[in-house]
Amino acid sequence: MELDDHAEELASDLGVDKEEVKSDLQNLVEYSVPIDEAKGSLRRKYGDGSSASSSAPSARDVADVTPDDGNVTVTGVVLTAGERSIRYQGDDHVIVEGRLADETGTIDYTAWEDFGLEPGTTITAGNASVREWDGEPELNLGESTSISFEDESLDLPAAYADAIGGEATLADLQTGDRAVTVEVTVLECERRTIDGRDGETEIKSGVLGDESGRLPFTNWEPAPALEEGNVVRIENAYVQEFRGVPEVNVSKFSTVAELDREIDVGADATTMNVREAIRTGGIYDVELVGNVIAIRDGSGLIQRCPECYRVIQKGQCRTHGSVDGVDDLRVKAILDDGTAALTVVLDDELTEQVYGGTLEDALEAAREAMDQSVVADTIRDRVVGREYRVRGHLSVDEYGANLDAETFAESAADPEKRARALLEDHELDRDAADAEVEA
Ligand SMILES: [Zn+2]
């Protein structure tokens, strides 16, 4: 359903102006409040008590809660509780998100009030409303919910008890995870100034690594301990999708402490076939092996807008109109391994490698031919039909499946290539021998 339809439905249910509801909804959704939460929140704001008063909440085991339950009463142990700031009607609101467990299962919750939830405590949430999020039930703890803290703590199965505090490895993390704790090495970190909702703000971004893998991060309120080379413990971070891959978000509510120990970062990327990789919906560090079956348009020598850096056609940027393009090199190659195909994007450096020349060389060739497509033609001749081992970041979105390559190397496993290389070596040896004889 489109936002407009949600607004329509809400407005008619609540008997209020649609445009007003829509702008409220837009606000909440822009700040990552799931649509169902946003609608629930607006129902409360505009005073629709229908779901709260329709039936008395019944006590439920966590495993038995379904999205069809209106309101329930649940007793469980708080596994995680992480604060997050959202902007609602122009004001910043702090919400608490996390996971609750009893003997039967776990369930995510969002607390819209400050109940003082702490990991490890056992609570009974009376009259919590149930919403569906991503096909799963989720508890909403709001104004009409009563929270009581139990003296006797529940005995949790070991798997749930281990999750108290939200400790995880990077490979465990998934988009949507809240209040997570990781211990990682900061592999890359740079400061950037962005045009945020409160004007220009400085943020940090980079890459974190641990034994299990690597993930990108954004640090919205620069934490001093987050510096390249440091080993840190990050508490209360959340995971959000950015450009199709999960990203660790370190907010002003997160704590970052430097650790006095080493963390080895696993050097191996996950190796998958193309179909499996696409099914993940986006993965930060993956290795694929396949044949380049074609080079797409927009490869070779290209021009970018100096303002937004997007690729332009005939000196026209879609946003900035007529501009003086900046020359650049890029390849968009279609890689197929028999299970599926995706687009591999090579940056300027990798493109220089497969082209066998620099940007200057490419410009020279284009001038000579009076046609810049000769650069793409040369690249096509060199790579199409060959097998490559590619490592990089895969995003899967409305633009399709794109792998931003970090490395792109002809597969050494290719027997034909190995044979050819062997022959060439042999020939070189013979040439060298001939040369010696002549000398
Ligand atoms: Zn532009």
Boltz pocket constraint, residues with backbone or C-beta under 6 A from the ligand:
constraints:
  - pocket:
      binder: B
      contacts: [[A, 305], [A, 306], [A, 307], [A, 308], [A, 309], [A, 310], [A, 317], [A, 318], [A, 319], [A, 320], [A, 321]]
      max_distance: 6.0
